[in-house]
Amino acid sequence: MREWQSQTHVKWYCRYHVVIVPKYRRKSMFGTIRREVGEIFKELCGRVGLELVEGHVLVDHVHMCLAIPPKYSVANTVGKLKGKAAIMIHQKYGRQKNFVGLHFWARGYCVSTVGLDEAVVREYIRTQEEQEKKEEQIQLKY
């Protein structure tokens, strides 16, 4: 059963599937950075008042299922997460990993609402890396 959340004058259940990519879609998230990015997003979601329902960091993009309260704009929330995460990544790793300028994330993002199929979306986020590896193997055969 769904866990409805409430604020003073509203009961809500808002889930969003968000995908963000690094600048120029570089394959820059591997090893320790990959683990750190996940921890950074968990920490930031806690600070901002969001719930990170599900998340997975791949080499060239990040999938997240976020519970964003209706009082916050999705665009502003994702922008804030990307901006603060970029600052934290640069503070920790600086120029040693060849990040472009002081940017880490591309300008855009992909978002879709998660309705009744939340379990399907969460499973997709978990298995995305395996699916991409299978697709790459199929492409290499041809």
N, C-alpha and C positions, 0 to 999 in steps of 0.2 A: 504494500500500500504506500501511497505517496506521503511524504512528510511535508505538509504545508507549513510554510513559515509565516510569521505575522509581524507586523509593525503596528503602530498606533491605530491606524484607520484602514488597514489593508491586510488581507490574507493572500499570499502569493506562492507560486511555484513556477519560477522562470529559470529555464536551463538553456544555455547557448553552447553550440559546438564552435570553437574558435580555432583557426589555423593561422599561424604567423610564420614568416620566413626571414632568414637573415638577409642583409643587404646583398644584392646581386646573386641571391640564392646560393651563396657559397656553402660548401660543406665544411662549416667551421665548428660544429658542435660534436666533438668526439672526446673520449677519455674523460678527464676530470671536468672539463667545461660542460660536458653533457650532464653529468651528475649535478654540478653546481647550478645550471640553468633550472633544473627541476626544483631544487631547493630554494632558489631565488623566487620562483613563481609561487611556491607554497608560502613562503614568508610574506611576500607582497600581498597575496590574497588575504592573508590573515590581518595585515595592517589596514587594508582598504575596507575590509568588512565583506569580503566575498567568500564563497566556498568553492574550492577547487575540487570538483566531484571526481574527475578522472583526468589524467594527463599523461602524455608520452612525448619524450624528446627524441627526434630522429636526427640524423646527421645534418639535414638541410631544412628542416621545419619542425614546428612544435604543434601538437594537437592538444587541446584542452576542452574539457566540458566544465563550464563555469555556471554557478548559480549567482546571478546578478540581481539584486533587489530592484524593484520597479522604480525606486526613487533615483537611480543612477542611469545615465545614458550608456548604452553599450559602446558607442564610439569613444566617449570620454574615458570610460573604464579601461577599454583595451589600449587606448593611447597612453593612459597613465601607467598601466602595467608594462608596456613596451619601453616607455621612457625610463622608468625607475629601474627596470631590469638592465637596460643598456648602461645606465650609470653604474650599477653595482658590478656588472661584468667588466667594465673598463677600470673600475677601482681595483678589482682583484687581479686582472690579467694585463691591463695597460696595453702597450704597443707590442708586447712580445709575441702576440698571436696574429699579427698582420690584420687588425681590424681597420676598416676604412674610416679615416678621420675620427670623429667621436661618434659615429653612427654604428649601430650593430644590426638593427632590424630594418627591413624594407618599409616603405611608407604605408602600404596597404595591408589588409588582412582579409580573411574569409570568415564569415560568420553565418550560422544558420540556427534557427530555433529548434529545440529538441522538444517534441510533443510526447505523444504516447509511445514513441519508439525509443525511449531513453536507453533501455537495455541494449538495443541494437547499436546505437551510436557509441555507447561505452565499450561494447565488444569490438567495434570497428577501430576505436582509438587504441585499444590494447593490441590488436593484431595487425595494425597498419604496416609495421616494419616487416613482418613476415610476408605479407602480401606483396610489398614492393620487391623483396628479394626474389620471390617466385616470378614476378613479371620481368625482372631483369634477366633471370635465367632463360626464360622463354625467348626474350629478344635476342640474347646471345646465340641461341640455337639457329636463328634465321640469319 
